[in-house]
């Protein structure tokens, strides 16, 4: 696996790939970064060690797991979120829990995007295709 994009370059790489309609660049930028996953207190207490809670938002009948490319982006888009964890996007995708969940990257921002479940599950394949610096 190649080294991840620095967080400050991830959003620029996603925006540039989207502007150029370069899906591979967008997927590689997402796959090779750490994403910030909002966390909510669970109703029944703590999660098992190493587990994270995937928040789900619904819009127009589609369920999304929101993630952000940085804590600053999350704070700007969703200032009411108080807790979050950082996880490797490719590892999250490799363990994607459902064929009914989409991934919302930077929801509520100008450059936010959504990925259908099959695209999410393909993210680990983009880590080997990342360019070397």
C-alpha positions in Angstrom: 0.0 0.0 0.0 1.3 3.5 -0.8 1.6 6.4 1.6 -1.6 8.4 2.1 -2.2 11.9 0.7 -1.5 14.5 3.3 -4.9 15.7 4.6 -4.4 19.2 3.3 -4.0 17.9 -0.2 -6.9 15.4 -0.2 -9.7 18.0 -0.7 -7.7 19.7 -3.5 -7.1 16.3 -5.2 -10.8 15.4 -4.9 -11.9 18.8 -6.3 -9.4 18.7 -9.1 -10.4 15.1 -10.1 -14.1 16.1 -10.0 -13.5 19.2 -12.2 -11.5 17.1 -14.7 -14.2 14.3 -14.5 -11.3 12.0 -13.6 -13.0 9.3 -11.5 -9.8 7.4 -10.9 -8.1 10.4 -9.3 -11.0 11.1 -7.1 -11.2 7.4 -6.0 -7.4 7.3 -5.4 -7.5 10.5 -3.3 -10.3 9.1 -1.1 -8.8 5.6 -0.8 -5.5 6.9 0.3 -6.6 9.2 3.1 -7.8 9.0 6.7 -11.4 10.1 7.0 -13.1 11.5 10.0 -16.2 9.6 11.0 -18.6 11.3 13.4 -19.4 9.3 16.5 -22.5 9.4 18.7 -22.9 8.0 22.1 -24.4 4.6 21.8 -27.7 3.9 23.6 -26.4 0.8 25.4 -23.0 2.0 26.4 -19.5 1.6 25.0 -18.5 -0.1 21.7 -16.1 -3.1 21.8 -12.5 -2.1 21.5 -11.5 -1.3 18.0 -15.0 -0.8 16.8 -16.5 2.4 15.5 -20.1 3.4 15.1 -21.1 4.3 11.6 -23.7 7.1 11.6 -26.4 6.9 9.0 -28.2 9.8 7.5 -31.1 9.4 5.1 -32.0 11.6 2.2 -34.6 10.9 -0.5 -34.8 7.2 0.6 -31.1 6.6 0.4 -29.0 5.9 3.4 -25.5 7.4 3.7 -22.6 7.2 6.1 -21.1 10.7 6.3 -17.3 11.0 6.5 -15.1 14.1 6.3 -11.6 14.5 4.9 -10.5 16.7 7.9 -11.7 17.7 11.3 -11.8 21.3 10.0 -14.1 20.4 7.2 -16.4 18.5 9.6 -16.5 21.4 12.0 -17.4 23.8 9.2 -20.1 21.5 7.7 -21.5 20.1 10.9 -20.6 22.2 13.9 -22.9 20.3 16.2 -20.8 17.1 16.0 -18.8 16.7 19.2 -17.0 13.4 18.7 -15.3 11.7 15.8 -12.6 9.1 15.0 -10.2 9.0 12.1 -10.0 5.8 10.1 -8.3 4.7 6.9 -10.8 5.1 4.1 -9.7 2.0 2.3 -9.9 -0.1 5.5 -13.4 1.3 6.1 -14.4 0.4 2.6 -12.9 -3.1 2.9 -15.3 -3.7 5.9 -18.3 -1.9 4.4 -21.3 -3.4 6.2 -24.1 -3.2 3.7 -25.1 -3.1 0.0 -27.7 -0.5 1.0 -25.3 2.1 2.4 -23.7 4.9 0.4 -20.7 6.9 1.5 -21.1 10.7 1.7 -17.7 12.4 1.6 -17.7 15.9 3.0 -21.5 16.2 3.0 -22.8 19.7 3.3 -19.8 21.2 1.5 -19.4 22.6 -2.0 -17.2 19.7 -3.0 -19.2 17.0 -1.2 -19.8 13.7 -3.1 -21.5 10.4 -2.7 -20.3 6.9 -3.6 -22.7 4.0 -4.1 -21.9 0.8 -2.2 -20.1 -0.9 -5.1 -17.8 2.1 -5.6 -17.1 2.2 -1.8 -16.1 -1.5 -1.9 -13.7 -0.8 -4.8 -11.7 1.8 -2.8 -9.1 -0.6 -1.5 -8.1 -1.4 -5.1 -7.1 2.3 -5.6 -4.5 2.2 -2.8 -2.0 0.3 -5.0 -2.6 2.7 -7.9 -1.7 5.8 -6.0 1.2 7.8 -7.5 4.5 8.0 -5.7 6.0 11.3 -4.9 
